[in-house]
Amino acid sequence: MKLRDCKIGSTVKVVSISGQGAVKRRIMDMGITKNTEIYIRKVAPLGDPVEVTVRGFELSLRKADADILEVEKI
């Protein structure tokens, strides 16, 4: 499943990052790598952005960024 499809309050684990080039590098620079746990904190009314907690800090991800993250529920 994609990160943007996850419900608020759920914790998921990153299975893969399907982006390429600068987009993938930027996601990885934020600390989102394979097997990283992500907690879904909030989703804006129109779904953009998604606020998550990764490695103890909060991030806001755009729909496009959340769409390239393949995750599984924990």
GUMISE-914923 format. One record per residue (C-alpha): residue in one letter; x negated, y negated, z negated. Coordinates in Angstrom, 2 decimals, padded with zeros to 5 digits, always signed. Layout:
atom residuo:A	x:X	y:Y	z:Z;
...
REM end
This chain:
atom residuo:M	x:+000.00	y:+000.00	z:+000.00;
atom residuo:K	x:-001.09	y:-003.60	z:+000.50;
atom residuo:L	x:-001.73	y:-005.97	z:-002.41;
atom residuo:R	x:+000.99	y:-008.35	z:-001.22;
atom residuo:D	x:+003.59	y:-005.53	z:-001.61;
atom residuo:C	x:+002.84	y:-004.98	z:-005.33;
atom residuo:K	x:+005.22	y:-006.10	z:-008.05;
atom residuo:I	x:+004.48	y:-008.68	z:-010.74;
atom residuo:G	x:+003.03	y:-007.12	z:-013.88;
atom residuo:S	x:+001.54	y:-004.09	z:-012.16;
atom residuo:T	x:-002.11	y:-003.06	z:-012.24;
atom residuo:V	x:-003.64	y:-001.62	z:-009.10;
atom residuo:K	x:-007.04	y:-000.37	z:-007.94;
atom residuo:V	x:-008.66	y:-001.44	z:-004.66;
atom residuo:V	x:-009.01	y:+001.46	z:-002.23;
atom residuo:S	x:-010.42	y:-000.47	z:+000.74;
atom residuo:I	x:-010.87	y:-003.91	z:+002.26;
atom residuo:S	x:-009.85	y:-003.93	z:+005.91;
atom residuo:G	x:-011.04	y:-007.42	z:+006.83;
atom residuo:Q	x:-014.19	y:-008.18	z:+008.78;
atom residuo:G	x:-016.95	y:-010.75	z:+008.79;
atom residuo:A	x:-016.62	y:-013.91	z:+006.73;
atom residuo:V	x:-013.16	y:-013.05	z:+005.38;
atom residuo:K	x:-014.32	y:-009.73	z:+003.94;
atom residuo:R	x:-017.48	y:-011.33	z:+002.54;
atom residuo:R	x:-015.45	y:-014.10	z:+000.83;
atom residuo:I	x:-013.13	y:-011.54	z:-000.80;
atom residuo:M	x:-016.10	y:-009.53	z:-002.03;
atom residuo:D	x:-017.82	y:-012.68	z:-003.33;
atom residuo:M	x:-014.75	y:-013.29	z:-005.51;
atom residuo:G	x:-015.43	y:-009.96	z:-007.22;
atom residuo:I	x:-012.86	y:-007.87	z:-005.38;
atom residuo:T	x:-014.66	y:-004.71	z:-004.33;
atom residuo:K	x:-013.74	y:-001.04	z:-003.97;
atom residuo:N	x:-012.41	y:+000.53	z:-007.23;
atom residuo:T	x:-011.86	y:-002.88	z:-008.87;
atom residuo:E	x:-008.71	y:-003.16	z:-010.99;
atom residuo:I	x:-006.37	y:-006.04	z:-010.19;
atom residuo:Y	x:-003.47	y:-007.22	z:-012.38;
atom residuo:I	x:-000.67	y:-009.06	z:-010.53;
atom residuo:R	x:+000.19	y:-012.12	z:-012.65;
atom residuo:K	x:+002.49	y:-014.24	z:-010.49;
atom residuo:V	x:+003.82	y:-014.54	z:-006.96;
atom residuo:A	x:+005.01	y:-017.86	z:-005.56;
atom residuo:P	x:+008.67	y:-018.03	z:-004.45;
atom residuo:L	x:+007.76	y:-017.66	z:-000.78;
atom residuo:G	x:+005.06	y:-015.08	z:-001.54;
atom residuo:D	x:+002.11	y:-017.36	z:-000.96;
atom residuo:P	x:-000.14	y:-017.50	z:-002.99;
atom residuo:V	x:-000.42	y:-014.45	z:-005.23;
atom residuo:E	x:-002.06	y:-015.04	z:-008.62;
atom residuo:V	x:-004.10	y:-012.08	z:-009.89;
atom residuo:T	x:-006.54	y:-011.26	z:-012.67;
atom residuo:V	x:-009.79	y:-009.66	z:-011.54;
atom residuo:R	x:-012.70	y:-008.84	z:-013.85;
atom residuo:G	x:-011.32	y:-011.13	z:-016.56;
atom residuo:F	x:-010.66	y:-014.25	z:-014.49;
atom residuo:E	x:-007.68	y:-015.55	z:-012.51;
atom residuo:L	x:-007.62	y:-015.90	z:-008.74;
atom residuo:S	x:-005.04	y:-017.17	z:-006.29;
atom residuo:L	x:-005.02	y:-015.28	z:-003.01;
atom residuo:R	x:-003.28	y:-016.23	z:+000.20;
atom residuo:K	x:-000.92	y:-013.76	z:+001.87;
atom residuo:A	x:-003.48	y:-013.15	z:+004.60;
atom residuo:D	x:-006.12	y:-012.25	z:+002.02;
atom residuo:A	x:-003.73	y:-010.04	z:+000.04;
atom residuo:D	x:-002.77	y:-008.30	z:+003.27;
atom residuo:I	x:-006.29	y:-006.97	z:+003.93;
atom residuo:L	x:-006.56	y:-005.30	z:+000.50;
atom residuo:E	x:-005.40	y:-001.68	z:+000.43;
atom residuo:V	x:-004.58	y:-000.69	z:-003.16;
atom residuo:E	x:-003.12	y:+002.17	z:-005.20;
atom residuo:K	x:-001.14	y:+002.00	z:-008.45;
atom residuo:I	x:-002.83	y:+003.02	z:-011.66;
REM end
